[in-house]
Amino acid sequence: MLFRKVLSLAFIAFTIPASIGAEVADSLTTESDFDITLDEFVVLQRNTGVRKLKSTALNTDAISKSELMRAACCNLGESFTTNASVDVNYSDAATGARQIKLLGLDGTYVQMLTENIPNLRGAASPYGLGYIPGPWMNSIQVSKGASSVKNGYEAITGQINIEFLKPQVDQSVMANGYVDIFGKAELNAAGNIHLNDKWSTGLLLHGENAFASHDDNNDGFIDLPRIRQISAMNRWAFVSSKYIFQAALRYLIENRKSGQDTHHGMANSDSQHEPFKINIDTQRWELFTKNAYFINTDNEENVALIASGSLHKEDASYGHRIYDVNQDNIYASLIYERKWKDGLHGISTGLSLNYDRFNQYFRLSQNLDVKPDRKIETETTPGVYAQYTYDLNSSLILMAGVRYDHSSVYGSMLTPRLHARYTILDGALSFHASAGRGYRTPHPLAENHFYLASSRKIVIGSDLQQETAMNYGGGISGQINLFGRPFDYSTEFYYTRFSHQLLVDLDTDPHAVIIQDSQNRPNYSRTFQVELSYPIIEDLLFTAAYRFTDVKVDYGYGLVQKPLTSKNKGLFSLSWTPMMGIWQLDVTLAINGMGRMPKPYYLPDGELSWQPEYKTFPQLNAQISRNFKNWEVYLGGENLTGFRQKTPIIDAANPWGDNFDATMVYAPIHGPMVYIGFRYNFTKY
């Protein structure tokens, strides 16, 4: 019976247009990742690329591969252009570092997972969004609020899990090529082969190169860094009725160059008479293995062992400032799960161990006479958790979990979390709520060394505490039939309150970055979001969303709005797939703005260094695709409205002076960008 269903799915995916077939196959993969049984499969219409999972207590958006294909999506950092919940902004105007924001807070408070394994932590966080190629991703799951305790204590605002292409699915060969007007080119390839009925292996390859330097605003600094990256992953899978084994080995090497471009004429400098250069070399190894043994398939009783390790080596120079880091990480988790009474009750319990070692070598001064410092940080954290789930046919789901961890640096951590979902009227109305605590170990230099792209003095407090916060949230969502078509809606509110927070203070001294503990001051974040989706006509899907963000911090003189954080975001999206998906047109307009800049200072001529606030600005992205049997070609553009920050780098003409600052970024730093690309996919059924 199961074989006939899979065979029918393969036939549908092969015979109908590529965009729909990919979405159907991806839907099955995504649901299976969340342990949802597919009892019946009927193709009624084109599904949206983002779905709220209603069979879990978590507030989770599942982003399918078809949604990722609505844009070029060169890497994870470019995967959220059509998403209202997740923001991705440049951290500075020189290095190209991008940072996720979820629920108004920085991406360090989001637990990043790959294949449900914690990843991209510590030294990998500033540039990690560029380490995952878009064509490698099969799906993304975004969970907002306090997440499951199964994956650890770190999720404060949520989790983002990336699922890669898997070798055990149908044998296929994939290729993707991309080039844009700024001289960046990418090539990706992937393929898998079944060695027998149980063993399969896959290979994923990625290469990118920025061939040209651009300085459209003529400030002497290139607008986008020149990045050269090569990455490869080899995956293996063994699947039998009782035992599943997966393993993968990945290697990445990247060189990132930025700074002043002598081809555009070196800006006036001081007596050092040399251009200000930024160079970041990265090598990264990753290895993971997942083992699951099924004790009893009737009640889904199983035991699983997950183990992973990574070696991250990064050598960074910002002028004469340097930051070199070697981070070693080992993670292991042993899990036992089972259900009772046809899934009415379920339990998950297990043990975990996380080990981090940071070997850091740095000079925070531009003075070559200053001897570099060395600092080694190590932390070992064993933990244990238990989680109970009550599932009444997906209409009422309650999930309560608690975990205890002990850090070799910070001591004991108790993490309670509670989730609930109640669905009525056949899915037309669903209520969800969550509450829970999260912790995070701060690594001030590893996570913030992009601030070295300025003349600001780096001041790090001596009594940094482990970050601790409570997150509360809830909302309403559902789908109703409106004029014969499905109308999807959701509204939600989240509140995060910190007991301890690592504050990056750019206000107190405009010529310094002061990194300190909040010392129990009442810092918080509040977000409210509403999102609507409706097919106006057949094959034309319209999505609209609005989000209000209120983030307050106290640097020691009262609560103020957090700088460089927009209060408002509006998102309007149209996706048109005429002729059964042979053509596809996607247009997304994002409106961001109304935020506070760090406190400015007066220049000798009496002018402010920068304006104290910034206003609302638009960003328009569009892409058109033509699908063939195994091919797809696409043409698109980003920031087509052309809005960009006029002066993203302060005093760019004097990078060795006291006022140089490339970190005051709130908007795009480059003008309109046009790209073209192709996708090839052949699947052997």
N, C-alpha and C positions, 0 to 999 in steps of 0.2 A: 504493500500500500504506500509506504513512504517512498519507495523507488519510483512508483508511478507519479507521485506528486512532484518529485524532483525532476523527473523526465518531462512532465508537462510544463514546469517552470522553465526548463532549458529551452523547450520548443517555443514558448511565448517570447522569451528574451531574444531568441534568434530571428524570429519572423517579424516582430513588430519593430518600429524604429528604435535606433540605438539609445536615445535618451530615456525612453520608457522602459526598454529592456534592462538597462543599467539600473534604473530605479527599482524595478521589481526584484532583481537579484540582490541589490543592496538592502532592500527592505527585509528580505529573509535573513541575510547575514546580520544585520543590526539587531533584529528581534532575537535571533538565536544567541547573540552575545548577552542578552538580558534574560536568558532562560525562559523564553516565551514559546509555547508550543503552537505550531501552525496547523490547525485542524482542517481548514478549508481555504482554498485560494480561488478568488474570483476577481478578474480584472473588470472594474466598472468604469474607471476614468483615470486621468493622469493625477497622481498624488503630488502633494506639496513636498518639496525637498527637505523641509524641517517639520518634524512631528513631535508632539508632546507625548511621552510615554505614559499611558494611563494604567499600565499593569505593574507599576512600581510606586512605592510611597514617596520616592524622591521627586523633586521638580526637575525633570530631565528633558532637554530638547535633543532629539536625535537628528543630526545633520547628515544626510545621505551623500553619496558620491555625486548624484545628479545635481544637488545643490552646490557642491564645490565646483562643478563644471560651469556654473553660471558666470564665473570670472576666470581670469587666467590662473589664479591660485597657485603661484609658483612655490609657496611654502606655507607653513602653518600661520605665519604672521599675516598672510594675505587671504586667509580663509574665512574671515568674519566681516567682509565688506557688506554683505547682505543681512547681517545679524544685528538685531537691535539690542541684545543683552551684553555683548562683548565688544569693547573698544580696543583698538590697537593703535597706539600712538608712538611717534618717535620720541626717544628719551633725550636726544640731543640732535644738533644739526650737523654733526661732524662724523660720527662713527656709524650711523645707520642702525643703532640699537633700537629695537622696538620692544614695547612693553604692553602686555594685556592689562586691561582694567575690567573688573567684574564687580558689580554692586558698588561702584564708585571708588574702589580701592585697587592698589597696585597688584600686578600679577603675582608677586611673591606670596600673596594670601590665597591664591588659587593653587590647589594641588594638581600638578600636571602629571598625567598618567599616560603611558604607552602600553597598550594591551593590558590595562588594569594593573600596571606596575609603576610605582613612583619613579619619576624621571625628570630631567632638566631642572635640577635643583642646584642651589649654590652658585658655583662659578659658571655654570651653563645658562643661568637665567637671563643675563643681559642680552645675549645674542642667540639664545636657544630657539626662538621662534623661527629662525632661518635655518635650523639644522634638520627640519623635517620637510622633505619635498612634498608638494601638493599631490603630484601623481602617485605617490606611494600610499596615500591615505585611502582607506576604504570607507570610513565614516568617522564622525566625531560626536561624542556625547558630552553635552554641557549640563552639569547639575548645579543648581544654584542653592545657596544656603548651606547649613551644616549637612555634610554628606555622611555616607555610611562609615562606621568605625572600622570596617573590614580593612580598608587601605591605609589606616594610620590616623594620627592625631593632627595632621598638618592642615587639613582643609578648613579654612575659616570662612571664606566667602563662597566656596564651591570647589568643584572638580571639573577638569577637562580631560577626557580620555580619548586617545587617538587609536583607532584600529587600523593596522596596516593590511595591505593585500596579503592573502593567506595562500600557502602552497596546496592545501588540501581541497580547494575548490576546483572547478573544471579547469583543465589544462588550457593555458592561454599565453599569448604574447602581446605585450603592450609597448607602445612608444609614444613619446610626447616631445614636441619641439616648440620653442618659443624664442622670439626676438622682439625688442622694442626700439623705439627711436633714440633712446639714450645709449644704445650700444650694448645692452645686456642680452646675452644668449644663453639658453638652457637646452639640455637634452636629457631626457629620462627614458629608461627602458626597464622592463620587468617581464619575467616569464617564469612559469612553473612547469614541472613535469611529474607525473605519477610513476614511480619506479615499480610499484606493484599495487595490489588492492589496499595496502596499509601504509606504505611509505610514500612520501612526496617531498619535493624540495623546490625552492624558488630562489631567484636571484633578482635583486633590485639595484639599479644603477642610477646615479645622478651626477651631472656635471654642469657647472655654470661659470660664466666669465663675463665680466664687464670690461669691454674693450676700449671704452672711451671715457674721458673726463669731461664733465659739464659744469660750467659756472655761469648760469643764466643771469644771476643777479650781480655779477661782476664784483664780488667782494673778495676775490682772491682765493676762496675756498671752494672745492668742488661740492656740488649740491648733493650728490649721492656717492657713497664710497665705492671704490673699485673692489669687487669681491670675486675671488676665485675659489671655487669649492668643488671637491670631488668626494663622493660618498657612495658606499656600497654596503648591501646587506644580503646575507645568505640565510635562508630560513629552512628548517626541516620540521616535518610533522609525521607522527605515527598515530594512526587512529584505528582502534579496534572496539569491540563491543564492551570491553571492560576497562581498557586503559587508553589514555590519550597522552601523547608526549609532543611537546613543541620546544624548539630551540632556535636561537638566532644569534648571529655574530655580525656586528656592524663596525665599520671604520669610517671616519670623517677627517678630512684635512681641509683647512680653510685659511686663506690669507685675505685680510681686510686692510686696504690702504685708503687713507683720506688725508685731509689737511689742505695746505696751500698748494696750488697748482702753478708751477713755474711756466707752463705753456700759456697761461693767461696773464703773465707778468706778475712778478712777486710784489706783494704789497710792501709799503714802507714799513720797516721794522727798526728795532733799536740797534745798538752797536754789535749785536751778535751776528747780524747780516746773514741769516740763514732762514730758509722757509720752515714753517711750523708743520711737521709731518706727524701723522698718526699711522701706526702699523700694529696690527694684531694678528698673530699667528696662532692657530688652534689645531690641535690633534685630539681626537676623541675616539675611544674604543668603548663599545657596549656589548654585553653578553647577557642573555637571559635564557632560562629554561623553565617550562611549566609542565607539571606532571599531575595527572588526575586519575585516580582509580575508583571505579564505580562498584561499591559494595552491594547495593541493591537498587536496581533501576526503577522498581515500582514506587519507592518512596524517595527517589533521588538521593539516596545516601551515598556519599562519596568523601574521599579524603584527597587533598591536593597539596603539592609542595611547589612553591614558586621561589626561584633564586635568580638574582641578577647582580651584575657588577659593572662598574664603569671606571675608566681612567680618563681624566680630562686635563690636558696640558695646554696652557695658554700663556703666551708671552706678548705683553702689550706695552707700547710706548706712545706717550702723548708729548711730543716735543722731547724734553729731557726727563719728564716724569715716566716712571716705569711701574708696571704691576705684572709680575709673573706668578702664576699659581699652578700647582699640581693638586688636583682633587681626586681622591680615591674613595669610591663608595661601594659598599657591599650591602645587599638587602636580601632577606629570606623570610618566607611566610609559610607556615604549616596550617592548613584549614580543614576543618571537618564540618560537613553540612548534611542535613536530612530533613524530611518533611513527614507529617502525620496527617491522617484523616483526609486523604486526597488533596493535600496541599493547604488545608485550613491552618495548620500550625507548621512553622519552620524554624529551625535554629541554625546558626552559623557561629562557630567558635574557633579560636586558633591562637597561635603564637607567632611573634614576629621579632626580627632583629634588624637594626639598621646601624651601619658603621660609616662614619665620615672622617676623612683626614684631609686637611688643607695645609699645604706647604707653600707659604707666601713669601715672596721676595719683592720689595717695593721701595721706591723713592718717591715721596710726595712733593718734592721740590724740583723746580727747574734748574737749581744750582747744581752743577756737576760736581762741585766739591763736597756736597752732602753725601755721606756714605749710606748706601741702601740698608734697610732693615730687613730682618727675617722674622716671621711669626708662623708658628705651627699650631693649628687647632685640631683637636681630635674629640670625637663624641661617639659613644657607644650607647645604643638605646634598645634594650629588650622590652617586649610588651606582650600583653595577653588581652583578648577581647571575647565578648559574647554578645550575640545579637539575636533577638526573637522577632519573628514576623507572623502576624495574623492576617490571613488573606481570605476574605469571604467572597469568592468568585469575582475578584477584582472590583467589587462594588465598595467594600470597606477594607482598607489595608492599613494596618498599624505596624510600625517597625520601631523597636526600642533597642538601643545598644549602649554598651559601656565598655571602655577599655582602660587598662592601667599600663603605663609605661614608666620606665625609670631611666633618666638621662644621667650619664656619667659626669655631666657638667652642671645640670640644673636640678637634678633630683626627681622626685615623683611627680607624675602627671595623671590626673583622673579626667577622662573624657566621656561625659554622658551625652547622648543624642537621641532625639525622639522625632519621628515622622508619622504623619497621618494623611490619608487620602480617602475621601468619600465621594462616590460617583452615583448619580441618580439619572433617571429619565433617559436610559440607554445611551449615556455618554453626553447628553446635552448639557449637563451641569456637573462640574467636579470641583470639590473643595480640597485644598491641600494646605498643610501647615507643618512647620518644623522648628526645632529649637536645639541648640547644642553648643558645646564649647570646643574651641580649637587652640592649638599651640603652634609656635613656630620658632625655630632657633635662628637668630639673626647672624648674618655674615656681612658686616658693614662694608668691607672693601670688595669682597668677591662679587657682591650684588650691586655695587654702586660705583665701580671704578670708572664708569663713563664720565663721572663728574671731573675726572682729571683733564677732560677737554675744556678746561677753563683755567683762569688764573686764581680761582677761589682756593683758599687755604682749607685743607681737609682737617677737621677737628673731630676726633672720636672720643666719646665719653668713656670713662674708666669703669662704670658700673652698669653695663648693659645687661638687662634681664631678658629672659625668654618671653617672647610676645604671647599674650593671652587675650582671648576675646570670646564673648558670647554672641551668637547670631540667632536672631528670631525672624521668622518670615511666614508668609502665607499668601494665598491667592485663590482666584476662581478662574476656571477655564472650561471650555466645552465646545460643542459643535451642534448647530441647529440647521434645519432645512429652511432656506430662505429663497423663495421663488424657484424651487426645484433644484437649488444648488447648495452645497455645504458652506456654511458661514462659520469660520473658526474665530474664537475670541479668547483672550486671557488678560487678566489683570493681577498684579502682585505687588507686595510691599515687603521690604527687608530692612532690618535694623541690626547693625553691628556695633557693639560697644566694647572698647578695649579696657582691660585692666592694666596691661603693660603693652606699649607699642614702641617700636624703633622709629623715632622721628628723624626725618631728614630736613633740617631747618635751613631754609634759604632766605628767611626773613630777618632774623636777628642781626646778622652782619652780611651786607650785600657782597662782600668780598670773601665770604667763607661758606663752607658747607659744614654745619654742625650736626653731627650724628649722635643722638643721645636717647636715653630712655624717657618715656613719658611720665614716669614717677607717679602712677595712679591718677593722672589727670584724666578727666572724662571725655576722651576723644571718641568720636562716633561717626558712623555713616548711615544715611537713610536714603533709600531709593524706592521710587514708585514707577511702575511701568504698565502700560496698556498696549495690547497688540491685536490687530484685526486682520483677517485674511479672507478674501472672497473672490471666486471666479466671476468677473463681470459678465463675460460671455464665454462660450466654449473656447478653451485653450488660452484664455487670457486671465491670469491670476494677478490680483492686486493685493498688496500687503501694506499696511500702515501701522506705525508704532510711535509711541512717545514715551520718553523716560525723563523723570526729574530726579536729580541727584543732589543731596545735601551732605557734604563731608566737612566736619569741623575738627580742628586740631588746636591744642593749647601748647604753645612753646614756652610757657611760663608767665604769660601776661594776659591770659584770658582766651576764650575760644574765638577762633577766626576761621573763615572759609579756607580750606586747603587750596594752595595755589596750583595753577596749571591743571585744574579739574573743572570741566564744563558742567554747568548746572543742568542744561537742557540738551536733549537729543531727539530729533525727529527723523524718522526713516520712512521713505515711500518707495515702493518697489513694484515694477511691472514685469511679468514674465509671460511671453507670448510664444506658443508652440503650435503654429498652424501646420496643416497637412500631416497630422499624426506625428509631429515631432521632427519632420525632415528639416524644417527651419526652426530656429529658436532665437528670440530677441529678449534680452534682459536689460532693464534700465533701473538703476538705483540712485536715489537722491537722498543724501544724508545732510541734515542741518544740525550743526553743533555750535555751542558757544555760550557766551555770557559766563566768564570766569575771571578769577583774580590772578594777577601776576605776583611773584614775590616782590617785596617792597623795593621800589626803585631808589636811586640816590641822585643827587644833583651833580652834573658835570661842571667843569670850570666855567663854561659859557652860560651857566644858569639853566640849561635844559635838563630834563629828566633823562636818566639812562634808558628807560623804556616806560611805556604807559602803564599805569597801575592796574588796568583792566583790559580785557579784550572782548570784542563783540561777537555776535553770531556770524557764522560763515558757512557756505554751502560746499558740498562736494558731489559731483555727478560722475557716475561710472556707467558704462554701457558696453554690451558685447553682443555680437550677432554670430550665430553658428550655423553651419550647413552640415547635416548628417548624411553619410552614405552608408553602405552596408557594413564596412569595417573601418571607415575613415570618418574623421570630422575635422573641418577647418574652421577657425574662428578668428574674428577681428574685433578688437575692443579698444577702449580707452579709459583712463583713470584721471580723476580731477579735471574733467572736461570743462568745468566752470572756470578753471584757471586761477582760482583763489590760492594765494600762498602768502606766507608771512613775509613782510617786506624786509625785516632785519632779523633773521633767525640767529645770527651771530653778532654779539655785541663787541664793538671795537675790533672788527676783523682785520683792520689795517695794522694793528699792533698786537699780535698774538703773544708776544713775550712781555707785554705790559701788564699793569695791575687791573685793567678793566675788561680784559678779554673774557668772554663767556659764550660758549656754544650750547648751553643747557636751557636757555629760556625759550623753549619750543612749545607752542600750543596749536599749530596749524600746519598744513602741508608746506614743505620747503622747496618743492619743485612745481613747475607748471604742468600743463596738460601732457599726458604721456599716451602714446598710441602703440599698440602691440599687435602682432599676428602670430598664429601658431597652428599646429595640427595635432591630432590625436589618432592613433591607430590601435585597434584592438581586435584581435582574432582569437576566438574561443573554440576549442575542439570539444564537441559534445559526444 
